[in-house]
C-alpha cells in the first residue's frame, strides 16, 4: 500500500460531521425510583430522543431492549427482580443495545463489574443532564464502532487486534486533526468505504503517517 492510499485531506473534519436531518434516536429507561425515572425521560426527550419504554426493573429492561432494539438503554445498577449488571450482561450477550449504567456508588469494583457486563459508559448519582448526555453519546458511539468492526472481521483474535489499531488511529486523528472520537471513527469508516479498504488497513495507514517513532 502506497503512502497516498489513505492520505489525510484538509476537509476531513467537514466530512466527519453528522447528518443534519438524522432520525430521532430511541431509548429505554430502567430505574426503580419513579421520580428519577421521570427526570431521565424528560432529559432524554429534551435532548431529542424518543423514549420508547420506561420501566422499573431489570427483567422488563431486557424484555423491552429485545422487543424494541433501542439506540441506548439507560439503566440503574440496583433494581428489583434482575439487577442492572445482570440485565446489562443479557443485553450485551445478544448485542441488543449499548447500556449506560447509573449508580449511587463510585467504587472501582462496581465500575469494573458494569464494564465487564458490557456497559459502554456509567454515570454516578446524583447527576445532571451535562453528566448523562455525554455518557450516552460515548456509549452509542462505542457500540457502533464495535458493531462495525465485528461485522467486518469474523475471527475473535483479529477483532481484538483491529480494535486496538483503530483506537490508536482514532487517537492520532483526534490529536493531530482536532476531531472528536466519533468524528475520527467516521473518518476511518468513510475512508474505508471510499478507498475500498478494510478499516484496519486505513488505521494502519493513519498510524504510518501520523504515528511517528515508536508508533507500535
Residue pairs with C-beta under 8 A, 6 or more apart in sequence:
1 197
1 201
1 204
1 205
3 208
3 209
5 195
5 197
5 201
5 205
6 191
6 195
6 197
6 201
6 202
6 205
6 206
6 209
7 209
8 177
8 206
8 209
8 210
9 15
12 173
12 177
12 179
12 187
13 177
13 178
13 179
13 183
15 186
15 187
15 190
16 179
16 182
16 183
16 184
16 186
16 187
16 190
17 183
18 182
18 186
24 48
24 49
24 50
25 48
25 49
25 50
25 70
25 71
25 72
25 140
26 49
26 50
26 51
26 52
26 68
26 70
26 71
26 72
27 44
27 49
27 50
27 51
27 52
27 70
27 71
27 72
27 73
27 74
27 136
28 51
28 52
28 53
28 54
28 55
28 61
28 64
28 65
28 68
28 70
28 72
28 73
28 74
28 75
28 97
29 37
29 40
29 41
29 44
29 51
29 53
29 54
29 55
29 73
29 74
29 75
30 54
30 55
30 56
30 57
30 58
30 60
30 61
30 64
30 73
30 74
30 75
30 76
30 79
30 84
30 87
31 37
31 40
31 54
31 56
31 74
31 75
31 76
31 79
31 102
32 56
32 57
32 76
32 78
32 79
32 80
33 76
34 56
36 76
36 125
37 54
37 56
38 54
40 54
40 74
40 132
41 51
41 54
43 129
43 132
43 133
44 51
44 74
44 136
45 51
46 129
47 129
47 133
49 71
49 72
52 64
52 68
52 70
53 60
53 64
53 68
53 70
55 61
55 64
56 79
56 80
57 79
57 80
57 81
57 82
58 75
58 79
58 80
58 81
58 82
58 83
58 84
58 86
58 87
59 81
59 82
59 87
60 81
61 73
61 75
61 79
61 82
61 84
61 87
61 91
62 82
62 87
62 90
62 91
64 70
65 73
65 91
65 96
65 97
66 94
66 96
69 96
69 97
70 97
71 97
71 98
71 140
72 97
72 98
72 99
72 100
72 136
72 139
72 140
73 88
73 91
73 96
73 97
73 98
73 99
73 100
74 99
74 100
74 102
74 132
74 136
75 84
75 87
75 88
75 99
75 100
75 101
75 102
76 84
76 101
76 102
76 103
77 83
77 84
77 85
77 101
77 102
77 103
77 104
77 105
77 110
77 114
78 84
78 103
78 104
79 87
82 90
84 101
84 102
84 103
84 114
85 101
85 113
85 114
85 117
85 119
86 117
88 99
88 101
88 114
88 117
88 118
88 119
89 117
89 118
91 97
91 99
91 118
92 99
92 117
92 118
92 119
93 118
95 147
97 143
98 120
98 121
98 139
98 140
98 142
98 143
99 117
99 118
99 119
99 120
99 139
100 119
100 120
100 121
100 122
100 123
100 132
100 135
100 136
100 139
101 114
101 119
101 121
101 122
101 123
102 122
102 123
102 125
102 127
103 110
103 111
103 114
103 122
103 123
103 124
103 125
104 124
104 125
105 124
106 124
111 122
114 122
115 122
119 139
120 138
120 139
120 140
120 142
120 143
121 135
121 136
121 138
121 139
121 142
122 135
123 131
123 132
123 135
124 131
137 182
138 181
141 181
141 182
141 185
144 185
145 166
145 185
146 163
148 189
148 199
149 159
149 162
149 163
149 166
149 199
150 159
152 162
152 198
152 199
153 159
153 162
153 200
161 200
162 198
162 199
162 200
162 203
165 200
165 203
165 204
165 207
166 185
166 188
166 199
166 200
166 203
168 203
168 207
168 211
168 215
169 184
169 188
169 202
169 203
169 204
169 206
169 207
169 210
170 181
170 184
170 185
170 188
171 184
172 206
172 207
172 210
172 211
173 179
173 183
173 184
173 187
173 188
173 206
173 210
174 180
174 181
174 184
176 210
177 184
179 187
188 199
188 202
188 203
188 206
189 199
191 197
191 202
192 198
192 199
192 201
192 202
195 202
197 205
207 215
208 215
